[in-house]
Amino acid sequence: MHPIVRLLVQRIALGLLLLLAVSAVIFLGVEALPGDTAQAILGQQATPEALANLREKMGLNQPPLTRYFQWLGGVLTGDLGTSLTNGADIAQSIGQRLGNTLFLAGCAAVIAVPLAILLGLIAARYAGRWPDKLISGITLTTISLPEFVAAYFVIYLLTQLIPIFQPVAMVFPGMTFWAKLHAVALPVIVLVLVVLAHMMRMTRAAILNVMQSAYIETAELKGLSPMTIIWKHAFPNAIAPVVSVVMLNLAYLVVGVVVVEVVFGYNALGQYLVDHVTKRDLPVVQAVGLVFAAVYIFLNMLADVIGILANPRLRHPK
Amino acid sequence: MTDKHNQLDWMVAQARTGRMTRREFVGRTTALGVSAGLASALYGKAALAQEAKKGGKISAGLAGGQSTDSLDPALAASEVPFQVNMTWGEMLVDVNPDGTLDHRIAEEISSSPDATEWKFKIRAGVEYHNGGTVTADDVVATLKRHTDEKAQSGALGIVQGIADMKAEGDMVTLKLASGNADLPYLMGDYHLIIQPGGGTDAPAAGNGAGPYKVTANEPGVRYTFTKHANYFDSAIGHADEVEFLVINDNTARTAALQSGQVHMINRVDPKIVELLKGVAGVSIKYVAGRGHYVFIMHCDKAPFDNNDMRMALKYAINRQEMVDKILGGLGSKGNDFPINAAYPLFDDSIEQREYDAAKAKEYYDKTGHDGSPIILRSAPGAFPGAVDAANLFAASAQAAGIPLQVKLEPDDGYWSNVWNVEPFCASYWGGRPVQDQMYSTAYLSTADWNDTKFKNARFDELLIAARGELDEVKRKAEYSEMAHILRDEGGLILPMFNDFVSGVSDQIQGWVDDPNGELMNGRAQVKCWLA
């Protein structure tokens, strides 16, 4: 078997194992929370009879282990069950919201990743000089702002002072692609501001690291222009660390943006998860947790694989 | 004099275009020397002159919705499901802003002299969205579904008292175990939306007889509606379409109103009301209602089982400070019983209790309490500003020598682990249309939600007697005595009644202050129209 294929198979198997472990952890975590689904649903209106009725109806009387394996069996057959709180089909709900999550993350990534790498290259080219300091200063400022502050700032700027966008960024099936883009403009701006610095700094550091190598000196002695050296000779060797940081940020864009979703009323997975956590809607929490874990594991795996493919030493191990 | 006339004309014009509420109008015209009665009549004329415009899409941004919400009326427990259900659903009756009954599906209501048997005549030809007709059988089936504990209905307590229900032709007859003069009001409870076949097969189908049909139901995100063409009442339901966006974030909701993305928002944060007043095209509506914020003591647990301790704490709270600082002035002082002037038969002669450190200390010293800290539990979600309110309470109590301490609890699990479990905590009530319902829900000895564990035989006796009493004078006296008992012996500390504070665009016409609930008791989108 080709080493690359074996490596891929290994990584995928490990990923699945990790996913299983994560599902158990999520389940345990939710079990450990105070109160149960029935109490969370009834809230202030809980009477002992109503609680008992609801628990029986929802199958909450069965032991946790039984419920865990019932659920796991369902997942393997593609059946995520129905929400305990409103009876909606979970797979369907997640499907639509996952689409929205990926749309927002995709829009942000399409702008943020090339921009961050470009800025990183420029910063490396002029390391220690004013363009470097300006880029670093601005991006470090935007990453240091809490997301909701950045969000309120762009809401104020772009809906009140210059009213070109809408503060509430919901998207619905049936909207045209351009209408959707217009709707998500503000959250995309916030997310770009938030993820830019990390990727930019990593690109800059990785390039500068490579620039210390002897072969770069050779390139300089050949008389190549600084940008050509960086692009053709330094960047290929800096791909592995840059890719892993890019993937981490992509994962963040998918799973970590609940604050931005709430501020803009964006109907994606994060908000959906939080609502169901507060109502102890176990099947939904587990399903969304699993989706998030899968995204994380997949993106990290992808980063590893790209890193290996980009590095001849790892590609041809002795 | 001509100056006054000009002002009066201007105000009439304001009222006619809906830019001035009755309260404002009467207040400002009486300042000009017009008698209150005349002012009120003038306002009525001016408001009548407004012609409702048809068409357009009314959009509202609402807090209080989650992706876990359902269209099943039995399960509605927060603002968004309430508002949504009032758009597609119709009950037997509704309650008008002035506290009278608005006959909806029930065309006529009559009762036996002892108020134990009630007859509701069902309006002919009221259509559901799917074309079916509302029948007396549907009404009985609906009420029956809510009596089934498996339906988890929020109206279970209301329908439980109905011993027998039957449908004959267009007449529904309800027989009660004991007389209840308020029964028609109870039928206006927002859970009791009439559904085809009682909604037993598909409780969350959203198929009702209300003014709008549900076209998109995305819980926690948005709801859209189109006009129900065959709606029986042409006087309301002016817009062609209605849209609700669920915007739980205060800042985003306010920004959506300011930028014109929505026409109305609920729950405006009292802290920003002053700032919003200056915004063009937006007006803030504050409506005194029945909702109230409370601190509740369990009367059966030490040290609160001693009435001297309860009285000490009641005198140790600074109500005016609570209204000013927690509600930003948008509310009124409470008097330790859950009834205010928004209720029929309210006795306004009961003396208002104020902060009195000396009296508090006197009562506290009588208890002989050992001086160990008295713990008050609070959480941000108990009511808006609950933690600040608890801290203010602790400070004013400590000034009176009472060792009151606040323990901060997490929102998560507050209603299951703290409320109704711990002996002293912060909470809230939304109020009910009539006194009987409020008292029966939480202060009757046997009530499920008796969250102060208050048990008083005389109080229970009066409550049952008042329920079947058709003589209003006697009834009012009975309610007054109950209020006194609860105020002086109960476990309830009620520092403030909160106003409903909403933000409304100037494009919205026909707004009427309604104390029964938020956003015109859930019907602003149905009763208002676009300019």
Interface residues (C-beta under 8 A of the other chain):
Chain A: L33 P34 G35 Q39 A40 I41 L42 G43 Q44 Q45 A46 T47 E49 A50 N53 L54 K57 S83 T85 N86 G87 A88 S93 Y152 I155 Y156 T159 Q160 P163 Q166 P167 V168 M170 F172 V262 V263 F264 G265 N267 Q271 Y272 D275 H276 T278 K279 D281
Chain B: G61 Q66 S67 T68 D69 S70 A77 E149 K150 Q152 G154 L156 A204 A216 E218 P219 G220 V221 R222 L245 V246 I247 N248 D249 T251 A252 A255 A256 Q258 S259 Q261 V262 D412 G413 W415 S416 N417 W419 N420 S427 D448 W449
